[in-house]
C-alpha cells in the first residue's frame, strides 16, 4: 500500500481538545493544592512545636555553635531564634515599634528562651534584641531574636 493510500489519522475535535486541556489544568491545580496542603501541615507542625515552648539540649547546642561561628567571624551578635510575627500576642506590633515591653508579647519557645536569657545570660552582660525581619504584604512577617555581646 502506497503512502497516499493510507487512511488519514482521525483528528480530535475542538471539544476533545478543550476537554483534554481542562483535564491537564485540573491535574495541575490538584498537584498545587496537594503541595499547599503539605506545606500547611508542615507549618502547623512547626507552630505546634514552637508553642510547646521547650528549649532542649539541641537548641542550646545550636546557639552555642552560632555564637562560636559569630565570634570567629568578628561579629558581636547572632540570631538565636526566628518565628512568625503572627505568633506574638500583638502580631509583632511591639517589636516593630521598638516598644520596651516587647518581651511581654512573647509566647511559646520565644517566651521560654527569653526567661532563660534573663536568668542565665543577662547577668553575664549579654543583651537580647528582637527585630522584624521581613514585611510580606506590608505586615510584620518573621521576627528574629538576637543575642548580643558587644
Beta strands, then each sheet from edge to edge (+ up, - down):
strand 1: 77-84
strand 2: 127-132
strand 3: 142-148
sheet 1: 1+ 3- 2+
end
